[in-house]
Amino acid sequence: MMRERIGFDGLLLTDDLSMRALTGPFAERAARSVAAGCDVVLHCNGDADEMAAVAEGAPRLEGRAAERADRALAARGGRVEADVAALAAEYADLTGRVAHA
């Protein structure tokens, strides 16, 4: 609806898929969200198995979605580089869970 009826061409993000507004396996929720027009799929609760399933169902950010993401990042001042391994280690330290980087 946002894309077709309203003509919105900005970056669209889902709500947190772990809030369970959608049903079904997490990979399917992610795939349906992208098929509905979302560019980015969010999963925020920290469950590594659920996150892996969301990543499985969501495609890489490319094409028009990547262009929209680049425009959104430029509007906020550009990209911020992240040390994924360090962030995973910090997450593991804070939560007592195994780091997956």
N, CA, C and O of each residue as an XYZ file, in Angstrom:
404
protein
N       0.820     -1.184      0.000
C       0.000      0.000      0.000
C       0.874      1.262      0.000
O       0.612      2.204     -0.747
N       1.903      1.269      0.836
C       2.764      2.458      0.918
C       3.428      2.751     -0.423
O       3.539      3.909     -0.825
N       3.859      1.723     -1.099
C       4.560      1.912     -2.366
C       3.573      2.185     -3.505
O       3.745      3.142     -4.260
N       2.544      1.348     -3.630
C       1.657      1.426     -4.783
C       0.613      2.530     -4.678
O       0.458      3.309     -5.619
N      -0.099      2.621     -3.577
C      -1.159      3.631     -3.468
C      -0.635      5.017     -3.156
O      -1.070      6.003     -3.751
N       0.292      5.091     -2.229
C       0.799      6.392     -1.785
C       1.993      6.838     -2.624
O       2.262      8.035     -2.735
N       2.706      5.887     -3.211
C       3.873      6.214     -4.024
C       5.116      6.508     -3.212
O       6.033      7.162     -3.710
N       5.173      6.039     -1.967
C       6.329      6.276     -1.105
C       7.533      5.532     -1.658
O       7.452      4.335     -1.933
N       8.651      6.235     -1.824
C       9.865      5.612     -2.337
C      11.024      5.755     -1.363
O      12.187      5.719     -1.765
N      10.710      5.917     -0.086
C      11.744      5.965      0.936
C      11.996      4.580      1.508
O      11.357      3.606      1.109
N      12.910      4.500      2.423
C      13.274      3.245      3.067
C      12.151      2.793      3.991
O      11.700      3.552      4.849
N      11.702      1.551      3.812
C      10.667      0.972      4.680
C      11.264     -0.145      5.516
O      11.911     -1.057      5.001
N      11.034     -0.053      6.817
C      11.495     -1.068      7.751
C      10.289     -1.728      8.403
O       9.260     -1.084      8.609
N      10.412     -2.997      8.725
C       9.349     -3.671      9.457
C       9.408     -3.260     10.912
O      10.381     -2.656     11.365
N       8.373     -3.591     11.627
C       8.421     -3.574     13.085
C       9.232     -4.811     13.476
O       9.582     -5.617     12.614
N       9.523     -4.962     14.727
C      10.265     -6.124     15.227
C       9.456     -7.396     14.979
O       8.362     -7.557     15.520
N      10.000     -8.304     14.154
C       9.283     -9.542     13.844
C       9.056    -10.420     15.074
O       8.157    -11.261     15.068
N       9.840    -10.244     16.111
C       9.650    -11.063     17.310
C       8.471    -10.590     18.156
O       8.137    -11.220     19.159
N       7.834     -9.477     17.755
C       6.650     -9.015     18.481
C       5.421     -9.852     18.118
O       4.367     -9.725     18.741
N       5.570    -10.699     17.114
C       4.551    -11.679     16.725
C       3.275    -11.082     16.142
O       2.204    -11.676     16.268
N       3.372     -9.914     15.504
C       2.222     -9.385     14.770
C       1.968    -10.241     13.539
O       0.840    -10.329     13.054
N       3.033    -10.876     13.034
C       2.919    -11.821     11.927
C       3.037    -13.231     12.483
O       3.634    -13.447     13.538
N       2.468    -14.181     11.767
C       2.542    -15.573     12.192
C       3.429    -16.364     11.238
O       3.795    -15.886     10.164
N       3.760    -17.559     11.643
C       4.565    -18.449     10.814
C       6.021    -18.422     11.217
O       6.425    -17.655     12.092
N       6.807    -19.268     10.569
C       8.250    -19.316     10.849
C       8.902    -17.972     10.536
O       8.429    -17.233      9.672
N       9.979    -17.661     11.233
C      10.623    -16.362     11.067
C      11.153    -16.137      9.653
O      11.078    -15.017      9.148
N      11.679    -17.161      9.010
C      12.152    -16.984      7.627
C      10.991    -16.582      6.723
O      11.148    -15.734      5.844
N       9.836    -17.187      6.939
C       8.650    -16.857      6.141
C       8.156    -15.445      6.445
O       7.754    -14.724      5.532
N       8.180    -15.044      7.709
C       7.776    -13.681      8.077
C       8.660    -12.661      7.368
O       8.174    -11.660      6.841
N       9.965    -12.928      7.362
C      10.904    -12.012      6.719
C      10.643    -11.943      5.220
O      10.586    -10.855      4.648
N      10.488    -13.087      4.590
C      10.252    -13.123      3.144
C       8.945    -12.428      2.784
O       8.889    -11.704      1.790
N       7.900    -12.633      3.567
C       6.614    -11.977      3.294
C       6.721    -10.470      3.483
O       6.093     -9.706      2.750
N       7.504    -10.041      4.454
C       7.688     -8.606      4.692
C       8.360     -7.936      3.502
O       7.952     -6.854      3.079
N       9.386     -8.577      2.967
C      10.080     -8.027      1.806
C       9.156     -8.050      0.588
O       9.129     -7.095     -0.188
N       8.402     -9.134      0.419
C       7.466     -9.223     -0.705
C       6.392     -8.142     -0.614
O       5.860     -7.706     -1.634
N       6.075     -7.710      0.605
C       5.063     -6.662      0.801
C       5.620     -5.266      0.559
O       4.868     -4.292      0.572
N       6.934     -5.155      0.338
C       7.509     -3.857      0.011
C       8.514     -3.314      1.002
O       9.081     -2.246      0.773
N       8.754     -4.020      2.103
C       9.743     -3.544      3.077
C      11.147     -3.778      2.543
O      11.410     -4.767      1.859
N      12.039     -2.858      2.862
C      13.438     -2.970      2.454
C      14.285     -3.651      3.519
O      15.210     -4.398      3.200
N      13.970     -3.394      4.778
C      14.753     -3.886      5.899
C      13.817     -4.602      6.859
O      12.729     -4.116      7.170
N      14.259     -5.770      7.324
C      13.474     -6.580      8.256
C      14.165     -6.514      9.618
O      15.354     -6.810      9.734
N      13.415     -6.128     10.639
C      13.981     -5.991     11.980
C      13.632     -7.181     12.858
O      12.508     -7.683     12.839
N      14.618     -7.619     13.626
C      14.422     -8.632     14.659
C      15.255     -8.161     15.835
O      16.478     -8.066     15.729
N      14.621     -7.868     16.941
C      15.304     -7.114     17.996
C      15.449     -7.819     19.336
O      15.992     -7.215     20.261
N      15.002     -9.048     19.499
C      15.013     -9.611     20.845
C      16.265    -10.376     21.213
O      16.408    -10.767     22.371
N      17.175    -10.609     20.290
C      18.438    -11.245     20.629
C      18.448    -12.754     20.584
O      19.462    -13.356     20.938
N      17.370    -13.399     20.165
C      17.360    -14.855     20.049
C      18.101    -15.233     18.771
O      17.620    -14.973     17.668
N      19.282    -15.852     18.924
C      20.155    -16.127     17.780
C      19.506    -17.049     16.754
O      19.700    -16.850     15.555
N      18.751    -18.039     17.179
C      18.097    -18.943     16.228
C      17.051    -18.204     15.407
O      16.946    -18.410     14.198
N      16.275    -17.341     16.060
C      15.288    -16.546     15.337
C      15.977    -15.589     14.368
O      15.536    -15.425     13.231
N      17.063    -14.957     14.823
C      17.790    -14.028     13.948
C      18.329    -14.738     12.713
O      18.291    -14.195     11.610
N      18.832    -15.956     12.905
C      19.353    -16.719     11.767
C      18.235    -17.032     10.786
O      18.446    -16.973      9.574
N      17.061    -17.362     11.283
C      15.924    -17.652     10.414
C      15.492    -16.400      9.652
O      15.164    -16.474      8.468
N      15.490    -15.250     10.330
C      15.136    -13.992      9.656
C      16.148    -13.706      8.552
O      15.769    -13.322      7.446
N      17.425    -13.890      8.847
C      18.467    -13.660      7.839
C      18.299    -14.606      6.655
O      18.556    -14.228      5.512
N      17.872    -15.819      6.925
C      17.642    -16.796      5.853
C      16.502    -16.342      4.933
O      16.568    -16.532      3.718
N      15.470    -15.750      5.510
C      14.298    -15.350      4.730
C      14.398    -13.996      4.077
O      13.621    -13.682      3.175
N      15.346    -13.187      4.518
C      15.487    -11.831      3.971
C      16.623    -11.801      2.956
O      17.712    -12.303      3.237
N      16.391    -11.223      1.785
C      17.465    -11.155      0.791
C      18.500    -10.108      1.186
O      18.269     -9.289      2.076
N      19.646    -10.150      0.507
C      20.663     -9.109      0.697
C      20.066     -7.774      0.269
O      19.205     -7.716     -0.608
N      20.525     -6.730      0.886
C      20.073     -5.377      0.542
C      20.765     -4.965     -0.749
O      21.965     -4.690     -0.759
N      20.000     -4.924     -1.841
C      20.564     -4.575     -3.139
C      19.487     -3.935     -4.007
O      18.320     -3.869     -3.622
N      19.889     -3.470     -5.166
C      18.933     -2.874     -6.096
C      18.274     -1.628     -5.529
O      18.927     -0.812     -4.879
N      16.971     -1.483     -5.779
C      16.215     -0.303     -5.326
C      16.245     -0.173     -3.804
O      16.322      0.936     -3.277
N      16.184     -1.296     -3.101
C      16.217     -1.241     -1.640
C      17.541     -0.648     -1.153
O      17.558      0.160     -0.225
N      18.636     -1.047     -1.774
C      19.949     -0.499     -1.405
C      20.027      0.989     -1.731
O      20.609      1.760     -0.968
N      19.452      1.393     -2.849
C      19.426      2.819     -3.198
C      18.649      3.612     -2.151
O      19.078      4.688     -1.734
N      17.511      3.081     -1.731
C      16.714      3.780     -0.697
C      17.492      3.843      0.619
O      17.460      4.860      1.311
N      18.183      2.765      0.960
C      18.985      2.752      2.188
C      20.116      3.769      2.098
O      20.391      4.477      3.066
N      20.769      3.846      0.949
C      21.844      4.827      0.770
C      21.326      6.252      0.918
O      21.978      7.095      1.534
N      20.138      6.521      0.343
C      19.546      7.870      0.482
C      19.235      8.178      1.944
O      19.473      9.291      2.414
N      18.702      7.187      2.660
C      18.374      7.400      4.078
C      19.639      7.644      4.893
O      19.663      8.514      5.763
N      20.687      6.877      4.610
C      21.949      7.077      5.328
C      22.565      8.438      5.009
O      23.097      9.108      5.894
N      22.490      8.838      3.754
C      23.034     10.145      3.371
C      22.285     11.268      4.074
O      22.883     12.273      4.459
N      20.989     11.099      4.238
C      20.183     12.125      4.900
C      20.550     12.269      6.373
O      20.353     13.332      6.961
N      21.076     11.216      6.964
C      21.467     11.290      8.378
C      22.961     11.533      8.553
O      23.453     11.552      9.682
N      23.692     11.719      7.454
C      25.103     12.073      7.567
C      26.058     10.985      7.124
O      27.257     11.109      7.371
N      25.597      9.939      6.490
C      26.482      8.907      5.957
C      26.510      7.637      6.782
O      25.847      7.507      7.810
N      27.306      6.713      6.285
C      27.435      5.404      6.932
C      28.347      5.482      8.144
O      29.240      6.325      8.229
N      28.096      4.585      9.070
C      28.975      4.430     10.225
C      29.537      3.012     10.156
O      28.781      2.041     10.175
N      30.847      2.893     10.076
C      31.477      1.578     10.008
C      31.384      0.910     11.384
O      31.528      1.566     12.416
N      31.145     -0.387     11.382
C      31.014     -1.131     12.632
C      31.943     -2.325     12.614
O      32.097     -2.989     11.589
N      32.556     -2.594     13.738
C      33.371     -3.797     13.925
C      32.421     -4.879     14.418
O      32.149     -4.976     15.615
N      31.918     -5.692     13.494
C      30.883     -6.677     13.814
C      31.376     -7.673     14.858
O      30.628     -8.019     15.773
N      32.602     -8.135     14.744
C      33.138     -9.097     15.708
C      33.191     -8.486     17.109
O      32.854     -9.151     18.089
N      33.613     -7.224     17.206
C      33.674     -6.562     18.513
C      32.274     -6.368     19.087
O      32.064     -6.537     20.288
N      31.317     -6.015     18.230
C      29.935     -5.849     18.704
C      29.352     -7.182     19.166
O      28.652     -7.233     20.176
N      29.634     -8.254     18.439
C      29.153     -9.584     18.841
C      29.768    -10.002     20.172
O      29.088    -10.581     21.019
N      31.047     -9.709     20.354
C      31.711    -10.038     21.615
C      31.129     -9.224     22.766
O      30.929     -9.749     23.861
N      30.860     -7.953     22.522
C      30.249     -7.109     23.548
C      28.857     -7.620     23.903
O      28.485     -7.668     25.075
N      28.093     -7.999     22.885
C      26.752     -8.567     23.103
C      26.855     -9.835     23.955
O      26.099    -10.011     24.911
N      27.790    -10.707     23.604
C      27.968    -11.949     24.352
C      28.343    -11.657     25.802
O      27.864    -12.319     26.722
N      29.199    -10.666     25.992
C      29.609    -10.299     27.350
C      28.429     -9.766     28.161
O      28.278    -10.095     29.338
N      27.602     -8.947     27.530
C      26.453     -8.360     28.224
C      25.355     -9.369     28.533
O      24.684     -9.271     29.561
N      25.175    -10.336     27.644
C      24.057    -11.270     27.785
C      24.463    -12.650     28.302
O      23.607    -13.440     28.702
N      25.763    -12.940     28.294
C      26.205    -14.267     28.695
C      25.959    -15.314     27.626
O      26.002    -16.511     27.908
N      25.699    -14.874     26.393
C      25.459    -15.792     25.280
C      26.704    -15.895     24.406
O      27.587    -15.041     24.480
N      26.774    -16.912     23.599
C      27.891    -17.115     22.683
C      27.810    -16.098     21.565
O      26.738    -15.852     21.011
N      28.955    -15.503     21.235
C      29.001    -14.512     20.160
C      28.933    -15.200     18.802
O      29.587    -16.220     18.585
N      28.134    -14.635     17.882
C      28.023    -15.112     16.498
C      28.334    -13.946     15.583
O      27.467    -13.116     15.310
N      29.574    -13.881     15.105
C      29.928    -12.775     14.216
C      30.262    -13.263     12.841
O      30.583    -12.462     11.962
